[in-house]
């Protein structure tokens, strides 16, 4: 979050995200539904869910 306008310094297309994330210790999972994550918003964890209201089975 920035208090002023910022411009990107570069734009890069990425394919094979699993190969990009693995060396950084990030696990990428493909799931059928995001519904199991809904409970996270009632915990003390910091989570972000921009546009999740449009996800199937979210409401």
C-alpha positions, 0 to 999 in steps of 0.5 A, a space after each residue: 500500500 502506497 500513499 502516493 501513485 507508483 509506476 511499475 519498473 518492469 512487466 514480466 510474464 511468468 509461466 510454470 509458477 510452480 518452478 518460480 515458487 519452489 526455490 522460494 519455499 512457496 507451495 502452489 496448490 490448485 483447489 476446486 473451491 476456496 470455501 475452506 479458507 473462509 474461516 481464516 477471516 475469523 482468526 488473528 491471521 492476516 489474510 487478504 481476499 480481494 474479490 473473493 465475494 465473487 468466488 463460487 460458494 463463497 457467500 
